[in-house]
Amino acid sequence: MPLLLLDALRHPTLAAADPVVRAGTEAVKDKYVRWIHSSEVLDIAPLLRGGELLLTGGEALATAPEQRRIRYIEELADRGITAVAIETGGVLPGIPQSMVRTAEDRGLPLVELRKVVPFVGVLQAINSMLVSESVKQLQLADEASHSMSLELAHGGSLDGILEVLTEVIGGTATLASVAGSVLAQAGTPAQTGTRLQADTPAQAAMPREAGDSAVVINVPVRGIVSARLELGIPDDGDSVLARIVGTRCADVLGLALLQRMPPSLGEVARTELLRAINAGGATWRLEQLGPAAGFGITTPAVMIAARTESPQEVRIALDQLLRRRVRHSASYSHDSEVIAIASLASGSEAAGRSALIEELAGLGTAPAMLGQNTARGRRSGTAAPGLAQLRVAVGPFVTELRRAPWSLIEARHTLDLARREHGPVVDAEAFAVERLATAALEAGVRGEFVRQQLGNVLDHDAQRTSQLLRTLTVWLDSGCNTAKAARELHLERQSMHHRLQRIFELCGGDPRTTGRLGALHLAARLARLQ
């Protein structure tokens, strides 16, 4: 069985710290611990997977501003950790109330450790227990997978294959198509909780909370999610074991489905086309696969590149969006990336591309769209941790299929150049200057050009911690529209005029009258790459 948070706090090594729950008391009894970490780093959240108990001595928190303390709790809650335990009494006399309130609001158990204990000893003792339990679960999962493979090899039915699985988890198993049609069932129904949505890879490693007694796992066939396996867990069952076993057995079920409903020639051609594009395939190969996949040799199209911790879930959502938005599309996932090709209607390519980019912006912020309306997602109103890291780029428009690899390269290049503040979805065309500069100019040449054009502005910002470079960049990007730039920067118009006047003095005059407008705009764009 997984380790309850309460049991972890009662473990002799941690109980010696005299722990007291300061926030999230109601959630403590239902929380499970997947692993224990200790860290003084405030930016630790991106390095966590979810389900951890995080121990910290509070040294960094003691000197951090209040807003940073609040953000620390928010980031850990968004990451889906089980609890955070903070040691007090030394540099940090007590847990600040702002952190307690934030943790309570986010449902994150916040524990105060009132005595000093060696974190190394706690980690060694409790993580050893967790490793031993995980080994047992993996052994059971391997045994179940082997038994299911034998059942498949001997011509067993889908129901018979699922029966092997239910004997291990002690619950029920239902295999359904993505449309919801039941393909096979096994097991005797028992008292179980409400149905949950499909797990992402990040969530698959996370223990469920009490009452989350149904698990849904995607079953891929040739890299395409073709069915979902729903496991019903009895109230006294182990949902973590069920998830591990179900995940291990998904490939066996995929093979079984492949025998019963092999992919069409069109599906195979679409997959091979995207593989060829991904590999930068020869023109003849693309022109050979294109028509079979439904894409003409001169089809107007764009390539899309998405980086995510949840490729299967993102691919499902992306396919749904593309089916609604464009004439024809195909997608392919590999590791932590999803790529897609979307054909656009002739004569309205620019408008279609703009509408596609606008709708793609909802992928990282709509949990229901991605099948992530879990209990935790409903409480927080945000996407799952893996989806929060989603980044998408739309490549340049091409008129010939042979140019699709170039569009994909530029989409990936844009993802490398774009920063988080540019949003989860970026347009390669909006980074045309940066793409050209990084491809054609060495970093030293770019830096020298920026220095020549904007050296005085950069020095002013460095010496006075001002934001003249950002002000200039926004103003130039807005087409020198002072009112529009002021609104984007949240400045009064008079303040905006004062800043521009100072920038003009440092740059040798109003660039609209000196002929330096283009050079300054280029330098401001390149400065973002420094």
Order of alpha helices (4+ residues) and beta strands (2+ residues): beta-alpha-alpha-beta-alpha-beta-beta-beta-alpha-alpha-beta-alpha-beta-alpha-alpha-beta-beta-alpha-beta-beta-alpha-alpha-alpha-beta-alpha-beta-beta-alpha-alpha-alpha-beta-alpha-beta-alpha-alpha-alpha-alpha-alpha-alpha-alpha
